[in-house]
Amino acid sequence: MAFTNLPLIEPILKAVAHEGYTTPTPIQQQSIPLVLDGHDLLGCAQTGTGKTAAFSIPIIQLLASKKQFRPGIKALILTPTRELAIQIDESLAAYGRFTKIRHTVIFGGVSQLHQTNALKRGVDILVATPGRLLDLINQKFVDLRNLEIFVLDEADRMLDMGFIHDVKKLIKIIPQKRQTLFFSATMPPEIQKLADSLLHQPKYVEVTPPSSTVDRISQKLYYTNKNEKAKLLTHLLEKENIGSALVFGRTKHGSDKIVKLLIREGIKAAAIHGNKSQNARQKALNDFKEGKIRVLVATDIAARGIDIDELANVFNYDLPNIPETYVHRIGRTGRAGNSGLAISFCDSETLKELKDIEKLIGKRITVVHEHPYPMTASPSNNTEEKPKKKKPFFKRRRD
């Protein structure tokens, strides 16, 4: 199917062609007609499946096609991080370039002056993070009385980041009569309960099973000692022909420490996390996209908005303590039909996290035994990369 086969108006088809897109992704094929028909939508889709276009394209068309146009914000897209909010706003600019739809983005961590000035000029579609949105509502800069479409994006990440209470506050403010689009990569019980309370007779779109991992992503596991993970990372970057890479650290301090170690070894790197200013985060991300730095080290919160189709390599330097986060992390690669590699380090303190991850994804991650920094007592695993003549120190744990 081509975009021209979808019921899209000429200005949007022209914009899509301008972006070089010809074939919609599965979630776009399924979602766009449903949203255009006015249905509430529950979308279960991993990152990298094209869901931003799946909701932004029909929203632009619905608003651009209206004969009677009431003033005020008519569509609200709520998202957990500023990076993702910026990405969505950029997508709205791309898909709506040949329409007169006005949009802006608001998020915390920066001065609100530029954002409030944009709101005063008039906005049709507002992209926002929860905290700054509630703040500007309280200051009377944001009026949602004329809201017609509400999008809750990355709902599971909202839960992980503690924003669910803010979301529930917002739901009490927005009109009850509206079209609601709800997207989440995973559907834990609390998220399902929230979806049930928000949606009215929704259509359900599922691109991949909840918590599954993209087949094109090759997943590898390295058992190592905690104090040798930096050496292993440097070794793989230098010896295994790995180009640019996104590296996940668990903490802000730990991410900065990884960057310092890489720079010491002559590898250009930068970190993005909550303690960095928005300008610093955007510069690091842009430098990474442009190839000025080879490694971008990020915490989960800061990395949520990273959207790089050509990103080939992701490292879990620290395994996440929430297994669903692993799915989100490795979903940064293998995007837009490309293959990807996800490498994870496991030390003696994160064996439980590994067990939980493998239980969630329903498979054991391939273990690479041959490397210079093995764990002092390395678990075994039945994989194609296990040495044939060497016996493991002790047997692999049971699930």
C-alpha positions as CSV (number, residue, x, y, z in Angstrom):
1,M,0.0,0.0,0.0
2,A,1.1,3.5,-0.8
3,F,0.3,6.8,1.0
4,T,-1.7,7.7,-2.1
5,N,-4.1,4.8,-1.3
6,L,-5.0,6.3,2.1
7,P,-7.8,8.9,2.3
8,L,-5.5,11.8,2.6
9,I,-5.9,15.4,1.3
10,E,-3.5,16.7,-1.3
11,P,-1.5,19.1,1.0
12,I,-0.6,16.1,3.2
13,L,0.2,13.8,0.4
14,K,2.5,16.6,-1.0
15,A,4.2,16.9,2.4
16,V,4.7,13.2,2.8
17,A,6.2,13.0,-0.7
18,H,8.4,16.0,0.3
19,E,9.7,13.9,3.2
20,G,10.6,11.1,0.8
21,Y,7.9,8.7,2.2
22,T,6.0,6.4,-0.2
23,T,4.8,3.5,1.9
24,P,3.1,3.8,5.3
25,T,4.1,1.5,8.1
26,P,1.6,-1.0,9.4
27,I,0.5,1.2,12.3
28,Q,0.0,4.1,9.9
29,Q,-2.0,1.9,7.5
30,Q,-4.3,0.8,10.3
31,S,-4.5,4.0,12.4
32,I,-4.9,6.8,9.9
33,P,-8.3,5.7,8.4
34,L,-9.7,5.0,11.9
35,V,-8.7,8.4,13.3
36,L,-10.0,10.2,10.2
37,D,-13.4,8.4,10.8
38,G,-13.5,9.9,14.3
39,H,-12.8,6.7,16.4
40,D,-11.1,6.6,19.7
41,L,-7.9,4.5,19.3
42,L,-5.8,2.3,21.5
43,G,-2.5,1.7,19.9
44,C,0.0,-0.8,21.2
45,A,3.2,-0.3,19.3
46,Q,6.9,-0.2,20.1
47,T,9.1,2.8,19.3
48,G,10.3,3.0,15.8
49,T,7.0,1.8,14.2
50,G,6.0,5.2,12.9
51,K,3.3,6.0,15.4
52,T,4.0,9.7,15.5
53,A,2.9,10.0,11.9
54,A,0.0,7.6,12.6
55,F,-1.7,10.2,14.8
56,S,-0.2,13.5,13.6
57,I,-1.1,13.1,10.0
58,P,-4.8,12.5,10.6
59,I,-5.0,15.2,13.2
60,I,-3.6,17.7,10.8
61,Q,-6.1,16.6,8.1
62,L,-9.1,16.7,10.5
63,L,-8.4,20.2,11.6
64,A,-7.3,21.5,8.1
65,S,-10.6,20.1,6.6
66,K,-12.9,21.9,8.9
67,K,-15.1,24.5,7.3
68,Q,-15.9,26.2,10.6
69,F,-12.8,26.9,12.6
70,R,-13.3,27.8,16.3
71,P,-10.4,29.7,17.9
72,G,-8.3,28.0,20.6
73,I,-6.4,24.8,21.0
74,K,-8.2,21.9,19.3
75,A,-5.7,19.1,19.7
76,L,-3.4,18.3,22.6
77,I,-0.6,15.8,22.4
78,L,0.8,14.8,25.8
79,T,4.2,13.1,26.0
80,P,6.6,12.3,28.8
81,T,9.9,14.0,27.7
82,R,11.0,17.2,26.1
83,E,13.0,15.4,23.5
84,L,10.0,13.5,22.4
85,A,7.8,16.6,22.5
86,I,10.3,18.4,20.2
87,Q,10.4,15.4,17.8
88,I,6.6,15.4,17.6
89,D,6.5,19.1,17.0
90,E,9.0,18.7,14.2
91,S,6.9,16.0,12.7
92,L,3.8,18.3,12.8
93,A,5.8,21.0,11.0
94,A,6.9,18.4,8.3
95,Y,3.4,16.9,7.7
96,G,1.6,20.2,7.9
97,R,3.9,22.3,5.9
98,F,1.3,22.9,3.1
99,T,-1.6,23.6,5.5
100,K,-2.3,26.6,7.7
101,I,-2.4,24.5,10.9
102,R,-0.6,26.2,13.7
103,H,1.3,24.2,16.4
104,T,3.8,24.7,19.2
105,V,5.5,22.7,21.9
106,I,5.9,23.5,25.6
107,F,8.1,21.7,28.1
108,G,10.0,22.5,31.3
109,G,13.6,23.2,32.0
110,V,13.7,26.4,29.9
111,S,12.2,29.8,30.2
112,Q,8.5,29.9,29.4
113,L,8.6,33.3,27.7
114,H,9.0,32.0,24.1
115,Q,6.3,29.3,24.8
116,T,3.8,31.8,26.2
117,N,4.4,34.2,23.3
118,A,3.6,31.4,20.9
119,L,0.4,30.5,22.8
120,K,-0.7,34.2,22.7
121,R,-0.4,34.2,18.9
122,G,-2.8,31.3,18.7
123,V,-2.2,27.5,18.4
124,D,-4.3,24.8,16.9
125,I,-2.2,21.8,18.0
126,L,-0.3,21.8,21.3
127,V,2.5,19.4,22.1
128,A,3.3,19.3,25.8
129,T,5.0,17.6,28.7
130,P,2.7,17.2,31.8
131,G,4.5,19.5,34.3
132,R,4.9,22.6,32.1
133,L,1.3,22.1,30.8
134,L,-0.3,22.1,34.2
135,D,1.9,25.1,35.2
136,L,0.7,27.1,32.2
137,I,-2.9,26.1,32.7
138,N,-2.7,27.4,36.2
139,Q,-1.2,30.7,34.9
140,K,-4.1,31.0,32.4
141,F,-1.8,30.8,29.4
142,V,-3.4,27.5,28.2
143,D,-7.2,27.2,27.6
144,L,-8.4,23.7,26.7
145,R,-12.2,24.4,26.6
146,N,-12.3,24.0,22.8
147,L,-10.2,20.8,22.8
148,E,-11.5,18.2,20.3
149,I,-8.7,15.6,20.1
150,F,-6.5,14.4,23.0
151,V,-3.4,12.2,22.4
152,L,-1.7,10.4,25.2
153,D,1.6,9.2,23.8
154,E,4.1,6.8,25.5
155,A,1.6,6.1,28.3
156,D,3.7,3.4,29.9
157,R,6.7,5.8,30.2
158,M,4.3,8.3,31.8
159,L,3.8,5.6,34.5
160,D,7.5,4.8,34.8
161,M,8.3,8.5,35.3
162,G,5.6,9.2,37.9
163,F,3.5,11.4,35.6
164,I,0.2,9.4,35.9
165,H,-1.1,11.7,38.7
166,D,-0.5,14.7,36.5
167,V,-2.3,12.9,33.6
168,K,-5.3,12.2,35.9
169,K,-5.4,15.9,36.9
170,L,-5.4,16.9,33.2
171,I,-8.2,14.5,32.4
172,K,-10.4,16.4,34.8
173,I,-9.7,19.6,33.0
174,I,-10.2,18.7,29.4
175,P,-13.7,18.3,27.8
176,Q,-15.4,14.9,28.2
177,K,-16.7,15.0,24.7
178,R,-13.5,14.5,22.6
179,Q,-11.7,12.0,20.4
180,T,-8.9,10.2,22.4
181,L,-5.9,8.5,20.9
182,F,-3.9,6.4,23.4
183,F,-0.5,4.9,22.6
184,S,1.7,2.6,24.7
185,A,4.6,0.2,23.9
186,T,3.6,-2.0,26.8
187,M,0.3,-2.5,28.6
188,P,0.8,-3.2,32.3
189,P,-2.5,-3.4,34.3
190,E,-2.4,0.2,35.5
191,I,-2.0,1.5,31.9
192,Q,-4.8,-0.7,30.7
193,K,-7.0,0.6,33.5
194,L,-6.2,4.2,32.5
195,A,-7.0,3.4,28.9
196,D,-10.3,2.0,29.8
197,S,-11.2,5.1,31.7
198,L,-10.2,7.4,28.9
199,L,-11.5,5.7,25.7
200,H,-15.0,5.3,24.4
201,Q,-15.6,2.3,22.2
202,P,-12.0,2.4,20.9
203,K,-10.6,0.6,17.9
204,Y,-7.5,-1.4,18.8
205,V,-4.3,-1.4,16.8
206,E,-1.5,-3.7,17.7
207,V,1.6,-3.8,15.5
208,T,3.7,-6.1,17.7
209,P,2.8,-8.1,20.8
210,P,3.2,-6.3,24.1
211,S,6.8,-6.3,25.3
212,S,8.1,-8.2,22.2
213,T,11.4,-7.2,20.7
214,V,11.9,-6.3,17.1
215,D,13.1,-9.4,15.1
216,R,15.6,-7.4,13.2
217,I,17.5,-6.5,16.3
218,S,20.4,-8.8,17.2
219,Q,20.7,-9.1,20.9
220,K,23.9,-10.1,22.6
221,L,24.9,-10.5,26.2
222,Y,28.3,-10.1,27.8
223,Y,28.9,-11.3,31.4
224,T,31.6,-9.1,33.0
225,N,32.7,-7.7,36.3
226,K,31.2,-4.4,37.3
227,N,34.6,-2.6,37.5
228,E,35.6,-3.8,34.0
229,K,32.5,-2.7,32.1
230,A,34.2,0.5,30.9
231,K,37.2,-1.6,29.6
232,L,34.8,-3.9,27.8
233,L,32.9,-1.1,26.2
234,T,36.1,0.5,25.0
235,H,37.3,-2.8,23.7
236,L,34.1,-3.5,21.7
237,L,34.0,0.1,20.2
238,E,37.6,-0.2,19.1
239,K,37.9,-3.9,18.1
240,E,34.5,-5.1,16.9
241,N,34.0,-2.6,14.1
242,I,31.1,-0.8,15.9
243,G,30.5,2.7,14.7
244,S,28.3,5.1,16.5
245,A,26.4,3.9,19.5
246,L,23.8,4.9,22.0
247,V,24.9,3.8,25.5
248,F,22.4,3.6,28.4
249,G,23.5,4.3,31.9
250,R,21.3,3.9,34.9
251,T,22.1,7.2,36.6
252,K,23.1,10.8,35.7
253,H,26.4,10.5,37.6
254,G,27.1,7.2,36.1
255,S,26.5,8.5,32.5
256,D,28.9,11.4,33.1
257,K,31.5,8.9,34.4
258,I,31.1,6.7,31.3
259,V,31.7,9.8,29.0
260,K,34.8,10.8,30.9
261,L,36.2,7.2,30.6
262,L,35.5,7.2,26.8
263,I,37.0,10.6,26.2
264,R,40.1,9.5,28.1
265,E,40.5,6.6,25.6
266,G,40.2,9.0,22.7
267,I,36.5,8.2,21.9
268,K,34.3,11.3,21.3
269,A,31.3,11.1,23.5
270,A,28.7,13.2,25.3
271,A,25.9,12.6,27.8
272,I,22.3,13.6,28.0
273,H,20.3,13.4,31.2
274,G,18.0,15.5,33.4
275,N,20.8,17.6,35.0
276,K,21.8,18.9,31.5
277,S,20.2,22.1,30.2
278,Q,17.9,21.7,27.3
279,N,20.4,23.5,25.0
280,A,23.2,21.1,26.1
281,R,21.0,18.1,25.5
282,Q,20.0,19.3,22.0
283,K,23.6,20.1,21.1
284,A,24.7,16.6,22.2
285,L,21.9,15.0,20.2
286,N,22.6,17.0,17.1
287,D,26.3,16.4,17.3
288,F,25.5,12.6,17.6
289,K,23.2,12.7,14.6
290,E,25.8,14.7,12.5
291,G,28.6,12.3,13.4
292,K,30.6,14.9,15.4
293,I,30.6,12.5,18.4
294,R,30.7,8.7,18.2
295,V,28.9,7.8,21.4
296,L,25.9,9.3,23.1
297,V,25.5,8.2,26.7
298,A,21.9,8.6,28.1
299,T,19.6,7.9,30.9
300,D,16.3,6.4,30.1
301,I,14.3,9.6,30.6
302,A,16.5,11.7,28.4
303,A,16.7,9.1,25.6
304,R,13.0,8.7,25.2
305,G,12.8,11.2,22.4
306,I,15.8,10.0,20.4
307,D,14.6,9.2,16.9
308,I,17.5,8.3,14.6
309,D,16.5,5.9,11.8
310,E,20.1,4.9,11.0
311,L,21.1,4.2,14.7
312,A,22.7,0.7,14.4
313,N,24.0,0.0,17.9
314,V,22.6,0.2,21.4
315,F,24.5,-0.7,24.6
316,N,22.9,-1.5,27.9
317,Y,26.0,-0.6,30.0
318,D,23.7,-0.9,33.1
319,L,20.8,-3.3,32.8
320,P,17.5,-1.5,33.7
321,N,15.7,-2.6,36.9
322,I,12.4,-2.4,35.1
323,P,12.2,-5.1,32.4
324,E,9.9,-3.1,30.1
325,T,12.6,-0.5,29.9
326,Y,14.8,-2.9,28.1
327,V,12.3,-3.1,25.3
328,H,12.2,0.6,25.1
329,R,16.0,0.9,25.0
330,I,16.7,-1.6,22.3
331,G,13.8,-0.1,20.3
332,R,16.1,2.9,19.6
333,T,17.7,0.7,17.0
334,G,16.2,-1.5,14.2
335,R,14.0,1.5,13.1
336,A,12.5,2.2,9.7
337,G,13.2,-1.3,8.4
338,N,16.9,-1.3,9.3
339,S,18.7,-4.0,11.3
340,G,20.2,-3.2,14.7
341,L,22.5,-4.6,17.4
342,A,21.7,-4.4,21.1
343,I,24.6,-5.3,23.4
344,S,24.0,-5.8,27.2
345,F,26.5,-6.0,30.0
346,C,25.6,-8.2,33.0
347,D,27.6,-8.2,36.2
348,S,27.0,-10.2,39.4
349,E,24.7,-7.5,40.8
350,T,22.3,-7.5,37.8
351,L,21.6,-11.2,37.4
352,K,18.1,-10.8,38.7
353,E,17.4,-7.9,36.2
354,L,18.6,-10.2,33.4
355,K,16.3,-13.0,34.5
356,D,13.3,-10.6,34.6
357,I,14.1,-9.2,31.1
358,E,14.4,-12.6,29.6
359,K,11.1,-13.6,31.2
360,L,9.4,-10.6,29.7
361,I,10.7,-11.0,26.2
362,G,10.2,-14.7,26.2
363,K,13.7,-15.7,25.1
364,R,17.3,-16.0,26.3
365,I,19.7,-13.4,25.0
366,T,22.6,-14.8,23.1
367,V,25.7,-14.9,25.3
368,V,29.2,-14.0,23.9
369,H,31.7,-15.9,25.9
370,E,34.9,-15.0,24.1
371,H,36.0,-11.6,25.2
372,P,38.9,-10.3,27.4
373,Y,36.9,-9.2,30.4
374,P,34.7,-12.2,31.5
375,M,32.9,-12.3,34.8
376,T,35.0,-14.0,37.4
377,A,32.4,-16.8,37.6
378,S,30.5,-16.6,34.4
379,P,27.0,-18.3,34.0
380,S,26.6,-20.5,30.9
381,N,24.0,-20.4,28.2
382,N,23.1,-22.6,25.3
383,T,23.8,-20.3,22.3
384,E,25.6,-20.5,19.0
385,E,28.4,-18.3,20.3
386,K,29.3,-20.6,23.2
387,P,32.9,-22.1,22.9
388,K,32.7,-25.8,22.0
389,K,35.6,-27.0,24.0
390,K,35.3,-24.9,27.2
391,K,33.1,-25.9,30.0
392,P,31.3,-23.1,31.9
393,F,32.3,-22.4,35.5
394,F,28.8,-23.1,36.7
395,K,25.4,-23.9,35.2
396,R,23.0,-21.3,33.9
397,R,20.4,-20.4,36.4
398,R,16.8,-21.7,35.9
399,D,13.9,-19.4,35.2
